[in-house]
């Protein structure tokens, strides 16, 4: 299994433009919440709780993140729990509200992602490796940690492999 640094470095290589990274701070959370909203139906009662496809996917994702690292995995688990809770709340609404909110967030999230990749001048990471879909949310949490001045060791390891964050230089011919 790839390490945390392996996954984040591979993903970071597609995300070195700060405008692209900024777009991911909006787009990825929208997509994650949208997926949990859309997977929150059907729901089945289980021991006084509710179980849905969203809960199962969140549990599997949390397991993946926790296997990579406990600290970031713990943050991801909490964020996934909040997303599942919001999905549950929206799944209790009318079918129109549930579906419209999920689809709208999904479409807006991806539109924002593609704008970011326009600035990057590079396709999204998941096009070359589907694991980019699960690593993306972790990348956002790691980048937030870096912005807050945390995890210098991790940032240095990633930048040693993927390079530093920089604005894309325009080609003189364009």
C-alpha positions in Angstrom: 0.0 0.0 0.0 1.2 3.5 -0.8 2.2 5.7 2.1 0.6 9.1 3.0 3.5 10.9 1.4 3.2 8.7 -1.8 -0.5 9.5 -2.2 -0.3 13.2 -1.4 2.9 13.7 -3.5 1.3 12.1 -6.5 -1.8 14.2 -6.1 0.1 17.4 -5.4 2.0 17.0 -8.7 -1.3 17.9 -10.4 -1.9 20.8 -8.0 1.0 23.3 -7.8 -0.9 26.5 -8.9 -2.3 28.3 -5.8 -5.5 29.2 -7.7 -6.1 25.5 -8.4 -5.4 24.7 -4.8 -7.8 27.5 -3.7 -10.5 26.1 -6.0 -10.1 22.7 -4.4 -10.9 24.3 -1.0 -14.4 25.0 -2.3 -15.0 22.3 -5.0 -13.9 19.2 -3.1 -16.0 19.8 0.0 -19.0 20.5 -2.3 -18.4 17.2 -4.1 -17.9 15.2 -0.9 -21.1 16.6 0.7 -23.0 16.1 -2.6 -22.0 12.5 -2.7 -23.0 11.9 0.9 -26.3 13.6 0.2 -27.0 11.6 -2.9 -26.0 8.3 -1.1 -28.1 9.1 1.9 -31.2 7.4 0.4 -32.3 4.8 1.0 -31.8 4.7 4.8 -32.4 1.7 7.0 -33.0 1.7 10.7 -30.3 -0.2 12.6 -30.3 -0.4 16.4 -31.9 3.0 16.8 -29.5 4.6 14.2 -29.8 4.9 10.5 -27.7 3.2 7.9 -27.4 4.3 4.3 -25.0 3.8 1.4 -23.4 7.1 2.5 -22.6 5.7 5.9 -21.0 2.6 4.3 -18.9 4.7 1.9 -17.8 7.1 4.7 -16.8 4.2 6.9 -14.7 2.6 4.2 -13.1 6.0 3.4 -12.4 6.7 7.0 -10.7 3.3 7.2 -8.5 4.2 4.2 -7.5 7.6 5.8 -6.9 6.1 9.2 -4.6 3.4 7.7 -2.5 6.2 6.1 -2.2 8.3 9.2 -4.1 8.6 12.5 -4.0 12.4 12.8 -5.1 13.4 9.4 -7.3 10.3 9.3 -9.0 11.4 12.5 -9.8 14.8 11.0 -11.1 13.2 7.8 -13.3 10.9 9.9 -14.9 13.8 11.7 -15.4 15.7 8.4 -17.0 12.6 6.8 -19.2 12.2 9.9 -20.4 15.8 9.4 -21.0 15.2 5.7 -23.0 12.1 6.5 -25.0 14.0 9.1 -25.8 16.7 6.5 -26.7 14.1 3.9 -29.1 12.5 6.4 -30.7 15.8 7.1 -31.2 16.5 3.4 -32.4 13.0 2.8 -35.3 13.7 5.2 -36.5 16.5 2.9 -38.7 16.1 -0.1 -37.3 14.1 -3.0 -37.0 17.4 -5.0 -35.0 19.2 -2.2 -32.8 16.1 -1.6 -32.0 15.5 -5.2 -31.7 19.1 -6.3 -29.4 20.0 -3.5 -27.2 16.9 -4.1 -27.0 17.4 -7.8 -26.5 21.2 -7.6 -23.6 20.8 -5.1 -22.1 18.0 -7.3 -22.2 20.1 -10.5 -21.0 23.3 -8.8 -18.1 21.4 -7.1 -16.9 19.9 -10.4 -17.3 23.2 -12.3 -15.1 24.9 -9.7 -12.6 22.0 -9.9 -12.3 22.3 -13.7 -11.8 26.1 -13.4 -8.9 25.4 -11.1 -7.4 22.9 -13.5 -7.7 25.5 -16.3 -5.3 27.7 -14.2 -3.1 24.7 -13.5 -2.9 23.8 -17.2 -3.2 20.2 -16.3 -5.9 17.6 -16.1 -7.3 16.4 -12.8 -5.3 13.7 -11.0 -8.1 11.1 -11.1 -7.9 11.0 -14.9 -4.6 9.2 -14.6 -5.3 7.4 -11.3 -8.8 6.9 -9.9 -7.4 6.9 -6.3 -7.2 10.7 -6.8 -10.9 10.8 -6.0 -10.3 9.6 -2.5 -7.0 11.4 -2.0 -8.5 14.8 -3.1 -10.3 15.5 0.2 -7.2 14.4 2.2 -5.1 16.8 0.1 -7.4 19.7 1.0 -7.1 18.9 4.7 -3.3 18.6 4.4 -3.1 21.9 2.5 -5.2 23.6 5.3 -2.8 22.2 7.9 0.1 23.7 5.9 -1.7 27.1 5.7 -2.1 27.0 9.5 1.6 26.4 9.9 1.2 22.7 10.9 2.8 19.6 9.5 6.0 21.2 8.1 7.6 17.7 7.9 4.9 16.4 5.7 4.9 19.6 3.5 8.6 19.3 3.0 8.4 15.7 2.0 5.6 16.4 -0.5 7.4 19.4 -2.0 10.6 17.4 -2.3 8.7 15.1 -4.7 6.1 17.3 -6.4 7.8 20.7 -6.2 6.6 23.9 -4.5 3.4 25.8 -5.1 3.8 28.3 -7.9 1.8 30.3 -10.4 1.8 28.8 -13.8 4.0 30.8 -16.2 2.4 31.8 -19.4 4.2 30.6 -22.5 5.7 33.6 -24.4 4.1 32.3 -27.6 0.6 32.6 -26.2 
